[in-house]
Amino acid sequence: MKIIRVVAAVIKNEDKIFATQRGYGDFKGGWEFPGGKIEDGETPKDALIREIREELNTEIKVNNLIQTIEYDYPNFHLSMDCFWCSLVSGNLELKEHEASCWLSKNELDSVAWLPADKDLIDTIKRTM
């Protein structure tokens, strides 16, 4: 099975977490933490900084690794490094996503998360 390595930013601002709704591909419309594929020669943190700059026109600080999610989709295996992040500059401009929102701990279950991202929600709730 093909393995895809990606990174995801769990951007926290005070008591809220930033979520985005996918605007393209097979999983269009599902909610996810922003991020993307790690390119050859990149560290996970470098990839995450680049992806957030490209997708959201925003600079972030990548903090601690929350966990690595391993998830089997029908056509590939996803290995996703998920990091706590904070905003440095920018306005979180949506370039590839349909929508976004800030969710409190109690609101995290209010959107339809993509399966791999859903695996991270319980961990986030425990640490918020």
Buried (B, 14 or more C-beta within 10 A) or exposed (E): EEEBBBBBBBBBEEEBBBBBBBBEEEBEEBBBBBBBEBEEEBEBBBBBBBBBEEBBBBEBEBBEEBEEBEBEBEEEEBBBBBBBBEBEEEEBEBEBBEEBBBBEBEEBEEBEBBEBBBBBBEBBEEEB
